Each structure stands twice: as C-alpha cells, then as structure tokens.
Amino acid sequence: MLGTYESEKAFFSYALEHIPKPLAWGNYKSDPNPYFYLAEFHDMAEEVPDPRDFVSIIVKIHQESMGKAPAGRFGFHVPTHLANIPNDNLRQDSWESWYTIALQQMFDLEKLSHGENAEFEDLKKLLFEKVVPRLLRPLESGGGNVVPCLVHSDLWPGNCMPDADTDKIMIFDSCAYWGHNESDLGSWRAPRYRMGRPFLKQYQKQMGMSVPEEDWDDRNALYALRHDILVSALFPNSEKFRNLAMDEMRHLSEKYSNGFDDFHEGKNDELNR
C-alpha cells in the first residue's frame, strides 16, 4: 500500500484533475495485518477513453516529468506491485540495465507459476543476450540518452475511465517508475486491452518517437512482452499468455540474431542530426 500511495501521489502532482487524490495508507488498530489505501471517490463509467483525449493526458505527464527523476536515475524510491506481482524498482543509471532487471524479475515470477520449459528458457537466453541490447542500447549510444520520465506502467481500460459525472478521464492504480516514456505504451499493444493502433499512432503524433525511429515497433513489442509475462504469471492454469510471449520472442530473436553487432552507430548519429 505504501507503493500505491507513493505512486499515485507522484502522478497526482502532474495531473491534478485526472488522478483520484491519494489521501492515506496504513493498517488497522484493531488488526495490524490488513492494510488500506484511501483515495478521493469517483464514480466511473466503464468505457474505453477517447484516444486523443487520453493520450494528451499521458503525453502531458511524460513531458512535464521528464528530467525530474531524482539524480536522473531510473527506478522508484519504493517497491510497487503490478496486480499482486512485486517490482523492487531498484535505481539504475542505465535504462537498458533497469529494464533488463525488471524483465528478468518478471520472468522469474512467471516461472514460479508455470514451471520450466526448455524452449522458453532458450528463448529467454536469446532475448537477454541479443534482443534487449539491440533494441535498448541504441537509445543510449552515439551521443543519445534516455531522459527518465514518470511512467504509470499499467495503462489499460480497467485503470483509465471517464468520471461518470464530469466525463473527465480518470487514471489510477499506477505502478510508477522513472523510465523511458515509450515503455508506458507496452500494454496498449495487446488486443485484449482494446487500445492498439489508434492510441499508439496518437502518441507518436503528439510525442514523437525516440531515435532510432525504425526500431519503434519492435521496442514496443519488447515493452509489451513484460505485460504478457505478467498476465501469464497471474494465470498459472493457462498457457495462453506464455505461448503469446514465446511467439513474440521467437520473432524478435530471429530478427535480431546478431544482437547489438547489427546496429550501425553511424546511422544513429545521422538520425540524431
């Protein structure tokens, strides 16, 4: 609950009209084991928000928080939870390092739910040795850098709804960290969340794309992978989400079989000019 309170408090500071005001967290005097989190009440309408209106709020948070991470580092000052899955959020100086650790932790927790699979283990090895360096290292190469912004990390229609009385879009249940702004879009890729291309295109239009731009879609696939692994961990009796993740991992590991060696830094320099 501390993680929820601190996360929502951070977001509230950048979007006062769109985050239910966090009020308190703690445990009960009569029973110290249960914990609570209190926020201002809003009656919500269960509707997928308008892409342009919703994305405008997210872009505003990303832009206004960019460059304000403590000491310019990636992570968050307290652990948080995606659903009931813990994220320790330990600070890192490199975005590649932070995301690698966060993704590895998600895989480790998913393994506790589903056990070991030989092909899955091979794909994980390729993912961390080849795909992650190829897609994330260029962001911090050739004079480029990732400036951390505040990332919600759980943006799907269940956490983003219009207020039933005012129609203002309300965003809640964040699992905050300071990270690459595009990582906040990973959950939008999955058809199950009914967001997809209209939201991604609207974000590109309003915010632009990180360099190298030609890697944008595959970076988004890599960021979406963390959400597929999360959902797989939440449903130990279904192989559906692990299989979805494996399909994406096969595609990315085949495409980037040579890893970072296939990246031409000179091309990145040219794109930066």
FENQUISUL-V718122 format. One record per backbone hydrogen bond with DSSP energy under -1.0 kcal/mol. CO is the residue of the C=O (numbers start at 1). NH is the residue of the N-H. If there is no record, write none. Layout:
CO_NH, CO_NH
This chain:
1_5, 2_6, 3_7, 4_8, 5_9, 6_10, 7_11, 8_12, 9_13, 11_14, 11_15, 15_18, 18_171, 21_40, 24_38, 26_36, 36_26, 38_23, 38_24, 43_164, 45_47, 50_54, 51_55, 52_56, 53_57, 54_58, 55_59, 56_60, 57_61, 58_62, 59_63, 60_64, 61_65, 62_66, 65_68, 69_72, 70_73, 74_92, 75_178, 80_87, 82_85, 85_82, 87_80, 89_76, 92_74, 94_98, 95_99, 96_100, 97_101, 98_102, 99_103, 100_104, 101_105, 102_106, 103_107, 104_108, 105_109, 106_110, 107_111, 108_112, 110_114, 111_115, 117_121, 118_122, 119_123, 120_124, 121_125, 122_126, 123_127, 124_128, 125_129, 126_130, 126_131, 127_132, 130_134, 131_135, 132_136, 133_137, 137_140, 138_141, 141_144, 148_67, 149_179, 151_177, 152_175, 154_156, 156_159, 159_172, 161_170, 162_45, 163_167, 168_163, 170_161, 177_151, 178_75, 179_149, 180_183, 181_184, 182_185, 183_186, 185_188, 186_189, 188_196, 190_193, 191_194, 196_200, 197_201, 198_202, 199_203, 200_204, 201_205, 202_206, 203_207, 204_208, 212_215, 213_216, 215_219, 216_220, 217_221, 218_222, 219_223, 220_224, 221_225, 224_228, 225_229, 226_230, 227_231, 228_232, 229_233, 230_234, 235_238, 239_243, 240_244, 241_245, 242_246, 243_247, 244_248, 245_249, 246_250, 247_251, 248_252, 249_253, 250_254, 251_255, 252_256, 256_259, 258_261, 259_262, 260_263, 264_268, 265_269, 266_270, 267_271, 268_272
